[in-house]
Amino acid sequence: MKELAAFEAGIKLGALFHQFVGVPVSLENAEILEKAMKSCILLQPYVVDADVRIDRKRVLEKLSRFNYCSLEGDMIFAKVEVEVNGFRATGVLEWDEERKYPLMKLITE
């Protein structure tokens, strides 16, 4: 069951990433988008907690002359905690600057 909890954490983060990358984001709607992303992940089975943050500095760097840009992997931090039959797993999605890639990892305690 521990493996199933870890699998579910990864699936949740993958779904979040692929559902939201590319949506329009600005400094004005970043907080709303964070709440929407968190709300969507919390609806999924086994999720007990979630946190989603959008890096405002990266958004600001990429704003177009129309004052928005598309959400990209380097702007997202997400953390999800799932519980399956008493087993918990926490997964994190965050930008890895060295690899220039949004990586997911399992947090173990």
C-alpha positions in Angstrom: 0.0 0.0 0.0 2.9 2.3 0.6 3.8 2.1 -3.1 0.2 2.8 -4.1 0.2 6.0 -2.0 3.5 7.1 -3.7 2.0 6.3 -7.1 -1.1 8.3 -6.3 1.0 11.3 -5.2 2.9 11.2 -8.5 -0.3 10.9 -10.6 -1.8 13.9 -8.8 1.3 16.1 -9.6 1.5 14.9 -13.2 -2.2 15.7 -13.7 -1.8 19.1 -12.2 1.2 19.9 -14.3 -0.3 18.8 -17.6 -3.8 20.4 -16.9 -2.4 23.9 -16.1 0.8 24.5 -18.0 0.0 26.9 -20.8 -2.9 28.7 -19.2 -2.7 32.5 -19.2 -1.2 34.0 -16.0 -0.4 37.5 -14.8 0.5 39.1 -11.5 -3.2 40.0 -11.2 -4.6 36.4 -11.5 -1.7 34.3 -10.0 -3.3 34.0 -6.6 -6.7 33.0 -8.2 -4.9 30.5 -10.4 -3.0 29.0 -7.4 -6.4 28.6 -5.5 -8.0 27.0 -8.6 -5.1 24.5 -9.0 -5.2 23.6 -5.3 -8.9 23.2 -5.4 -8.7 20.9 -8.4 -6.0 18.7 -6.8 -8.0 18.5 -3.5 -11.0 17.0 -5.4 -9.0 13.9 -6.4 -9.2 10.6 -4.5 -6.9 10.1 -1.6 -5.7 13.7 -1.4 -5.6 15.0 2.2 -3.6 18.2 1.6 -2.1 20.3 -1.1 -0.2 23.5 -1.7 0.4 25.3 -5.0 2.5 28.4 -5.5 3.3 30.3 -8.7 6.6 32.1 -8.8 5.7 35.8 -9.3 9.3 36.8 -10.1 9.3 34.3 -13.1 5.9 35.5 -14.2 7.1 39.1 -14.1 10.2 38.2 -16.2 8.0 36.6 -18.9 5.1 39.0 -19.2 4.2 40.0 -22.7 3.3 43.6 -23.7 -0.3 42.5 -23.0 0.6 42.0 -19.4 0.3 38.2 -19.2 2.2 35.1 -20.2 1.6 31.3 -20.3 2.2 29.3 -17.1 5.4 27.3 -17.5 7.0 24.5 -15.5 9.6 26.8 -14.0 6.8 28.9 -12.3 5.1 26.1 -10.4 5.7 24.7 -6.9 3.2 22.1 -5.9 3.0 19.7 -2.9 0.4 17.0 -2.4 -0.2 14.6 0.5 -2.2 11.5 -0.1 -3.4 8.7 2.1 -4.3 5.3 0.9 -5.5 2.7 3.5 -3.5 4.4 6.3 -0.3 4.9 4.3 0.7 8.5 3.5 2.9 9.8 0.8 3.9 13.4 0.0 5.0 14.4 -3.4 6.6 17.7 -4.6 6.8 19.3 -8.0 9.4 22.0 -8.3 11.8 23.5 -10.8 15.3 22.1 -10.8 17.5 24.9 -11.9 20.6 22.7 -12.5 18.7 20.4 -14.9 16.4 23.2 -16.2 13.4 20.9 -15.7 10.4 20.6 -13.4 11.1 17.5 -11.4 8.8 15.6 -9.1 10.1 13.8 -6.0 8.7 11.8 -3.1 9.3 13.2 0.4 10.0 10.5 2.9 9.9 10.9 6.7 
